[in-house]
Amino acid sequence: MIQGCKKERSVYKTIYLPERLADAVDRIALRENVSFNRVIVCLVEFGVEAALATEDYAVRSEEHTSELQ
């Protein structure tokens, strides 16, 4: 899962996580043998891709509905 994430030029940002999420990320990092940061980057990538896909679907659906009227 995590191994497939690509490395790109990075910027430094600070985030605060609820303890339960930090613990879950630690477990994933240990299981996948990657860094905590790599897990965070991959999860954010997955989330952004999903949000954009949902947004794209909503726009296409809205356009289709307009065409039908």
C-alpha positions, 0 to 999 in steps of 0.5 A: 500500500505505502510502498507505491507512493512516489517521492517528489520535491517536498516542503516543510509543514507542521501538523497536529494529529489526535493521539489515536491517529498518530498511534494508527500511523505508527502501526502502519509505518511499522507494518510497512517498514516505512517512516511515519512521514511516508505514511502521512504523505501517502494517506494525504495523497489517497485522500486528495485523490478521492476528494478530487474524484468525488468533486469531479463526479459531482461536477459531471453529474451536475453538468449531466443534470443540466443537459437533461433539463 
